[in-house]
Amino acid sequence: MSAENRKHPRFEINQLVELDFERESFVRADAANLSEGGVLCRTEEPCELHSTVFMMMTLSLKGSDRIIKCEGIVVRSEKKGKEWEVGISITSMDGASRKIFSEFIKEQKH
């Protein structure tokens, strides 16, 4: 999908993210970009399409790091060289995380 057809603009980030698929261990991922609708991560292991994932990430907002927690659905999982690119559509987050996330996105737009 081209940038012109995107519902939300993407913002480049370089962030370690923990993905929890309700297994005994977390999948470590590097978040490459973030939008109001989702996040693109790079991992060393594939993620099953349409699986529910719980994410924790740290966003830098107004000079301090803030942790947000959210839930999403894997909408893309493609092998790119030695890594997997995983697209996750954000489906929900608690009120405090939503406030931090919204402020972060607003700050990135300016």
VMD Tcl script that draws the C-alpha trace (Angstrom):
set ca {
  {0.00 0.00 0.00}
  {1.47 3.36 -0.97}
  {1.86 6.19 1.50}
  {-0.90 8.12 -0.30}
  {-3.41 5.35 0.44}
  {-2.50 4.96 4.11}
  {-5.11 5.76 6.71}
  {-2.44 7.05 9.15}
  {1.07 8.43 8.53}
  {4.02 6.33 9.74}
  {6.73 7.64 12.04}
  {10.18 6.06 12.09}
  {11.24 4.73 15.48}
  {14.05 2.55 16.73}
  {12.61 0.78 19.74}
  {12.89 -2.60 21.42}
  {9.43 -4.13 21.82}
  {8.30 -7.21 23.72}
  {5.66 -9.30 21.98}
  {3.67 -11.79 24.04}
  {1.67 -14.45 22.20}
  {0.49 -16.04 25.47}
  {3.44 -18.42 25.42}
  {6.01 -19.04 28.10}
  {8.49 -16.60 26.57}
  {8.38 -13.20 24.93}
  {9.43 -12.54 21.34}
  {11.92 -9.70 21.21}
  {11.40 -7.35 18.30}
  {12.76 -4.07 17.00}
  {10.01 -1.61 16.10}
  {10.83 0.14 12.83}
  {7.86 2.44 12.50}
  {4.65 3.33 14.25}
  {1.34 4.87 13.22}
  {-1.97 5.51 14.93}
  {-3.15 2.16 13.60}
  {-0.20 -0.13 14.18}
  {3.48 -0.94 14.37}
  {6.00 -2.60 12.04}
  {8.52 -4.82 13.86}
  {11.52 -6.90 12.83}
  {12.05 -10.23 14.60}
  {14.26 -13.29 14.28}
  {11.24 -15.60 14.30}
  {8.01 -15.72 12.31}
  {4.72 -14.67 13.86}
  {1.51 -16.42 12.92}
  {-0.91 -14.31 10.89}
  {-4.11 -13.26 12.67}
  {-2.68 -14.16 16.08}
  {-3.37 -11.89 19.03}
  {-0.31 -10.22 20.51}
  {0.24 -8.17 23.66}
  {2.94 -5.49 23.27}
  {4.95 -3.35 25.63}
  {7.06 -0.50 24.34}
  {8.72 2.60 25.69}
  {7.97 5.92 24.02}
  {9.99 9.06 24.67}
  {7.57 11.86 25.44}
  {8.55 15.36 26.53}
  {11.98 14.23 27.68}
  {10.91 11.17 29.67}
  {10.41 7.54 28.76}
  {6.86 6.23 29.14}
  {5.81 2.58 28.87}
  {2.65 1.71 26.99}
  {0.85 -1.62 26.83}
  {-1.46 -2.57 24.01}
  {-3.05 -5.48 22.20}
  {-3.00 -6.13 18.48}
  {-3.43 -8.60 15.65}
  {-0.62 -9.78 13.35}
  {-1.68 -8.65 9.87}
  {1.63 -9.26 8.08}
  {4.58 -11.60 8.59}
  {7.13 -11.69 5.77}
  {10.65 -13.08 5.59}
  {13.14 -10.32 4.63}
  {16.68 -11.70 4.49}
  {17.52 -13.16 7.90}
  {14.67 -11.32 9.65}
  {10.90 -11.30 9.64}
  {8.92 -8.10 9.14}
  {5.80 -8.26 11.26}
  {2.95 -5.78 10.89}
  {0.68 -5.50 13.91}
  {-2.63 -3.67 13.87}
  {-3.33 -2.13 17.28}
  {-6.78 -3.19 18.50}
  {-6.87 -1.89 22.09}
  {-4.97 -0.24 24.92}
  {-5.83 0.99 28.38}
  {-6.69 4.64 28.98}
  {-3.32 5.68 30.39}
  {-1.45 4.05 27.49}
  {-3.87 5.60 24.97}
  {-3.19 9.08 26.40}
  {0.60 8.62 26.17}
  {0.32 7.11 22.68}
  {-1.91 9.95 21.43}
  {0.45 12.59 22.82}
  {3.42 10.81 21.21}
  {1.72 10.69 17.80}
  {0.67 14.35 18.08}
  {4.27 15.31 18.93}
  {5.59 13.36 15.92}
  {3.26 15.19 13.52}
  {4.85 18.56 14.40}
}
mol new
graphics top color blue
foreach p $ca { graphics top sphere $p radius 0.5 }
foreach p [lrange $ca 0 end-1] q [lrange $ca 1 end] { graphics top cylinder $p $q radius 0.2 }
display resetview
